């Protein structure tokens, strides 16, 4: 039995993308109106893994936006600070280029 795969956009040539819209009430807290991730061809070895990663990313984005919408925020613990520092560093390097 095959996997049930939702939120798939078909492209010419057989390539697929994950495409899922964000809830309208959360749009002020998100960058963009949707999450779109290229999944490649469905016969590639890691197609389902990329799909699962994209679905998890959408869920994480929506969960964080829900917290912002409700006025509750994530506590700044060690891993969160490390992630923010790495993101800031990557952004700074991009600006330097």
Legacy VTK file of the C-alpha trace (Angstrom):
# vtk DataFile Version 3.0
C-alpha trace
ASCII
DATASET POLYDATA
POINTS 97 float
0.000 0.000 0.000
1.375 3.434 -0.956
1.682 6.581 1.092
-1.069 9.184 1.138
0.726 12.369 0.143
-1.136 15.688 0.428
-0.233 19.227 -0.601
1.660 18.190 -3.726
2.060 20.431 -6.753
2.918 18.739 -10.048
5.390 20.338 -12.456
6.051 19.612 -16.122
8.626 16.879 -16.449
7.467 14.930 -13.400
9.012 17.054 -10.640
6.905 17.628 -7.492
6.741 20.365 -4.853
5.261 20.569 -1.383
2.890 23.540 -1.330
0.691 24.378 1.626
-0.979 27.683 2.467
-0.712 29.191 5.940
-3.922 30.012 7.832
-5.023 33.572 6.964
-5.161 34.801 10.587
-1.469 33.910 11.048
-0.123 35.703 7.961
1.089 38.781 9.920
3.404 36.471 11.887
4.820 34.521 8.914
6.948 35.452 5.930
4.775 34.746 2.917
1.420 33.115 2.438
2.595 29.529 1.929
5.424 27.074 2.349
6.741 25.759 -0.942
9.573 23.213 -1.039
10.896 21.304 -4.034
10.659 17.552 -3.506
12.220 16.377 -6.760
10.901 13.320 -8.564
8.650 10.858 -6.751
10.875 7.929 -7.718
13.935 9.414 -5.972
15.118 7.587 -2.860
14.526 10.437 -0.410
11.260 11.845 -1.801
9.155 10.820 1.214
11.848 12.017 3.621
11.863 15.485 1.982
8.063 15.517 2.076
8.032 14.640 5.785
10.625 17.343 6.513
8.553 19.960 4.646
5.376 18.909 6.486
7.194 19.178 9.844
8.519 22.621 8.875
4.977 23.806 8.068
3.713 22.504 11.418
6.583 24.218 13.294
6.010 27.517 11.465
2.284 27.441 12.247
2.858 26.474 15.895
5.271 29.380 16.398
2.903 31.794 14.647
0.051 30.573 16.867
2.158 31.332 19.950
2.926 34.821 18.637
-0.753 35.370 17.842
-1.745 34.288 21.353
0.957 36.437 22.967
2.960 33.521 24.359
6.561 33.200 23.294
9.261 30.551 23.366
11.640 30.835 26.302
15.228 31.655 25.421
17.091 28.497 26.360
20.523 27.380 25.163
19.479 25.672 21.895
17.188 28.573 20.951
19.936 31.119 21.526
22.361 29.007 19.497
19.870 28.782 16.624
19.247 32.553 16.685
22.973 33.286 16.741
23.585 30.971 13.781
20.718 32.552 11.832
22.019 36.056 12.577
25.541 35.041 11.543
24.304 33.529 8.254
22.255 36.656 7.522
25.241 38.898 8.247
27.434 36.857 5.915
24.779 37.112 3.186
24.692 40.885 3.566
28.485 41.039 3.273
28.339 39.279 -0.093
LINES 1 98
97 0 1 2 3 4 5 6 7 8 9 10 11 12 13 14 15 16 17 18 19 20 21 22 23 24 25 26 27 28 29 30 31 32 33 34 35 36 37 38 39 40 41 42 43 44 45 46 47 48 49 50 51 52 53 54 55 56 57 58 59 60 61 62 63 64 65 66 67 68 69 70 71 72 73 74 75 76 77 78 79 80 81 82 83 84 85 86 87 88 89 90 91 92 93 94 95 96
